[in-house]
Amino acid sequence: MGTQIQTVALGWQVYALTGDPLSLGFIGLAEALPFLALTLWGGQAADLMDRRLLAVLSAFPILGGALWLLAVNLGTPPRQVWIFYAAQVLAGVGRAFHRPASAALGSEIVPREAYANAATWRSAMFHTAMVAGPALGGLLVAWSPRVAYGVEAALMILGLAAFAFLRPRPRPPESRPGSSGILEGVRFVLREKVVLGALSLDLFAVLFGGAAALLPAFARDILRVGGLGFGLLRAAPALGSILMSLLLAHLPPLRRAGRAMLLCVAAFGACWIAFALSRSFALSILLLALSGAFDNVSVVLRATLVQIFTPQELMGRVSAVNSFFIGSSNELGAFESGVAARLLGLVPSVVFGGAMTLVVVAATAWSSPELRKLRNL
């Protein structure tokens, strides 16, 4: 919830300063570059170290960014955008180590036979925060940015405290690798064609199809709904994802998982095309919620695939590759959206991104028959 509040408040302030969609893209790039540079090292550290300890330590740079934004907003509101980008750089450094550690930690807590159901519930919890965070962030930033960042910092401290209650199963010594093999996770993913197809599908679909970074511009210039409306727009995809998670958690496993993933990613792209053309706030909310619901199916299937196919001693490094593919796609997608909006215009850029998502689905279905034919997990 805290990081979502930061994303909303920071994006709102940056766009208010610049009025330029490209500046919203640079927010994503500032976080993605350090993340991409360090995440494979983060995966190696997650396989060498105590994963709970690493997850806690790596959260401190993210918390530091929140405290930095709180400090600079206590006086006169900042007028230079580099201040906001610096906070994102800190977040990228922390996330490069935190994501592989926390993802791999899940395999030490949940029994293997419960991986799929656990991935569904974890997605539901995550997207609950994705609903509450942006909605709360929209309210708080309309009140005062300093209040928004103060609440964010408090929530992050509570989140860190929660790690004290985790009781992971001890890893046997033989499951801890030596100091070499930082690229072993990459080699494993390249060997496992189903995993490679699923990761590639999500990477390019989110890279082109998701335009969440441009929502401040849509809220201000297209739909004209203000800060609260912007918070609701940001929360809508996560609301759809929560409802889909609850549905998936109570249904039997999908019988044709590969086909379901491909169809849902295609529907995700179509929702963004329709959103770009919508001028109704209610319709836009509905389309964003549907995009989140379809995206959740892909998220749950991908998370289950990675955990089922990956040996315990490689879990940190494969989680890092997963983060490299997926964790960076949102931020790089934000940059791509900003550049496309500058070159094509706001609405055409989102239509183009959604169309490219459909192309990606068709290309993946053709090039990865293993994923297309995947059945019950």
N, C-alpha and C positions, 0 to 999 in steps of 0.2 A: 504493500500500500504506500509505503514511504517513497519508494523510487518512482511510482506512478505519479504521486503528487509533484515530485521534482520535475518529471517530464512535462506535465501540464503547465506548471508555473513558469518553468524555464522557456518553453516554447512560446507561451503567451507573451512573456516579457521581450523575448528576442524579436518576435514579429511586430510588436508594438514599437520597438526601437527602429526597425529597418523597413517594415512594410514590403519585404522582399522574400518570396518563397524560397529562393536559393539559400538564404540565411538559415531557414529551417533544415535544409539539407546538410549544412555544415555542422549542425548540432549532432546529427547522426554520425557524420564522418569523424568528428572529434572523439567520439567514444569508440568507433569501430577500429581506427588505426592502431591504438595501443592494444586493444583486445586481440586483433589479428596477429600482432607481432609477438604476443606473449602467451596465447592460449595453449599452444602445444607444450610449452614449458609448464604451464599450469596443470596439464594432464599428467605429465611425468611426475610432478610434485605430488599429485593426488594418489599415484600408485606407490610412491616412496614413503610418504608421510602419513601421520594420523589424519584421516580425512575430516573428522569433525574439527580438529584444531586448525587445520588449514582453512576450512570454510569460515571459521570465526575470524582468524587473522586477516584473511583477504577481504572481509567485509569492512574493515576499518578505512581503507581509502575511499570507499563509497560513502561512508558516514562522514569522512573528512570533507568531501565535496559538498554535502548537505550543510555542514557547519560553515564552510566557506561562503556559500550563498546566503545563509542566514546573516553572517557577519557583514557582508557588503551591502545588504539591504536594510541594516539597522539605521543607517543614516539616510542621506539623500539617495534615492534609487540610482543604481549604476547606469551610465550612459554609453558604456563601451561593451560590445558584444563579446570580446575576448574573455571577459570575466566569466561569462556563462560557459563558453567553450572549455575553459580550464577545469571547471567542475566536471564536465563530461569526460575529459581526459583522465581525471582521477577515477571516475566510475569505470572507465574502460580497463584501467590497470587492475582494479580490484576484481572486476567481473571475470577477467582472464583466468584468475586462479579460483575464484569462488564457484563459478558454474561447474567446472569439471569435478571439483571436490564434493559439492553438494549433490550433484547428479549421481556420482559413483557411491556416495554414502548411502543412497537409497537402497542399493543392492545389499548392503550390510545390515539393513533393518528389516526389509520385507522378504519373506520366503519366496523362492523362485516361482512356485505355483501361483502366487498372488500378484506377479508382476503386472499383468494386464489390468487387473482390477485396481491395483494401487496406482498405476499410471493414470487411470481415469479419475480417481479421487484426487490425486495430486493436481491434475489439470483443473478440476473443479475448484480446489482451494486457491490455486494461482489466479484463476480467472474471476473468482469472487473478489480478490484484491484488485484485479484489473477493472472491475466495475466500481467498487467502492473508492479506490484511489483517485481516478480521474474525476468522478463526481464530486468527491470531497475537495480535490485540488481546484476544480472550477469554482466552487464556493469560496474557498480560502483565498485564492489569488484575486478574486473580485473584492474581497474584504481588504487584504493586505498581503503582498508577497512575503513579507517577513514572518507573518503568522503561518503561511503555507510551509515555509522552510523550517520553522520551529516545530510544527507538528510532524513534518517528515523526519526530522532528527530524533524526536521522541519515539516515533514508531520504529525507526531502525534500531534504536537501543533496545526496545522491547523484543524485537526480532532476534537480536544477538543473544539476549538473555535466554531465549527459548532453546538455544543449542545446548544449554546446560542440562536439559531434561532428556536429551537423546541418549539411548543406550545401544549403540551398534554392536553387532557380534564381532569378536576379535577375528582378525584375518590371520590365517596360518602363515608362518614365516615364508613358506615356499611360494605364496601368492604375491610376495613383494619382489619386484624386479630389481636388477642391478641398476647402476647409474646410466648405462647405455640404453639404447632403444627408444629414443624420443619419437622416432618416426614409425614405430611399430604399429601404433594405432592407425596411421595412414595406410600402411601396407595391409592391415587387416580389413579395413573398409574397402580397399580396392579389390581384395580377394572375394569378399562377400557381396555378390552382385545385387542381391535383394536390398541389403542395407544401403549400398551405393545408390541404387535407383531411388529409394525413398528419400535419402538425404538430398540428392540432386533435385528431385521434384520440389521439395519444400524450399530449398535454397532459391531456385529461380522463380518459383511462384511468388514467394514473399518479396524477392528483390524487385520484380516488375509489378506484381499485382496489388500489394499493400501500399496505400497512400496515406497512412495515418498521420505522417509528419505534416501533411498539407491541411489537416483539419482546422488549424487556426485560421488559415486563409479562407476555407469554405465557410467557417462560422462567421467571420467578419464580413467577407466580401460577397459571398453567394447567398447564404441563408440568412445572414444578418440576425444572429441569435444571441450574441454577447457571450460573456464568460461562462455563465451557467449552461447555456446551450452548448458551448464548446465542450464542457465537462460531460454533458450527456452524450454528445457525439462520440467522445473518446471512450465512454463506458459501454456504449451499445454493443460493439463486437464481443466484449468480454461477457456481457449478459447473455448473448446468444450461445457463447461457448459454455457457460455454466449450465444452461438448460440442456444442451446436448450432452455434457458430461454426466449429468444426473440420469439422463435417459440411457446412455451407454453403460453406466454402472449397473443398471438393473436389467439389461438385455443380455441374452446369450452372445457369445463371440460372433463376430461377423463371419459368414460362411465364405464370402469371396472378398477377403480383406484388400487385396491389390486393386481389384476393380473399384471397390468402394472408395479407396484413397484417390484414385485418378478422377472419378466422377465428382467427388467433393471438392477437389482442388479446382476443377473446371467451373463448378458452381460458384466457388469463391471469387474467381476472376470475373464471372458474369455479374455478380452482385456489385463489384466495384465499378464496372462500366455503367450499370444502372444508377448507382449513387452519383456518379459524376454528372449525369444528365438530369437528376432530380432537382426540383426547386421547392419541394415540399419538405418541411422539417420532419414531419411525422413519417413520411415515406423514407426519407434518408435514414432516420433512426432504425426503421424496420430492415432496410437493406443492409445496414452495418451489422445489425444483430444476426441476420441470416449469414453474412460473411463469416462472423465469428463461429456460428454453429457448424458450418461446413469445414472451416479451418480446424476445429477441434477434433474432428474425426481423424484428420491427417496427423495431428499432434499426438494423439493417443496411440495410433497404430505405429508411428515412427518410434516413440519412446519404448513401446513394448518390443518392437523388433530389435532395437539396439540392446536392450537388456537380455533378451532371450538368446541372441546370437553371440554375445560377447563373453569370453572367459573372465573370471573375477580379476585375474592379474593384469588384464588389459583394460578394465572398466574405466579407470581414470583417463587413460590416453585416448580411448575410443570416445568417451564423453567429451574430451577436448576437441576431437575431430567433429563430433556432432555439433558442439558449440561453434566451431569454426565455420561449419556449413550454415547452421541455422541461427545461432546467436548473433552473428555478424550481418545476416541478411536483412534484419530489421533496420539496422543503422545504415548499412550501405544502400538499402532500399530507400531510406529517408533522403540520402544524398542524391540517388538517382531521381527520386521524385522532384526534388528541388531543382536539379539541372533541367529535367524535362519540362517542368512548369515554366522555367525561365525561357526555354527555347520554343516550346509549343503553345504555351498558355496553360492556365490552371486546369480547366476542364478537359481540353484535348489530351493533356499529359496523363490524366487518370484513365481516360478511355484507352489510350495507347497501352498503358500498363496492363489493364485488364485483358486486352486482346493478346498481348504477349504471353500472359499466363495461359490462355487457351492454346497458344502455339507450343508452350513448354509441355503441357499435358499431352498433346498429340505426339511430340517428339519423344517423351519418356515412354509412352505406351508402345511406341515402335521400337525404341532402342533397348528397352529392358523387359523382355518377355517374362523373365523370372518374377519381376514385381507384378506384371499384369496378370499372371496366372496364379499368384499367391492366394491360398485359401485360408482355412481356419488357423488362427495363431494358437 
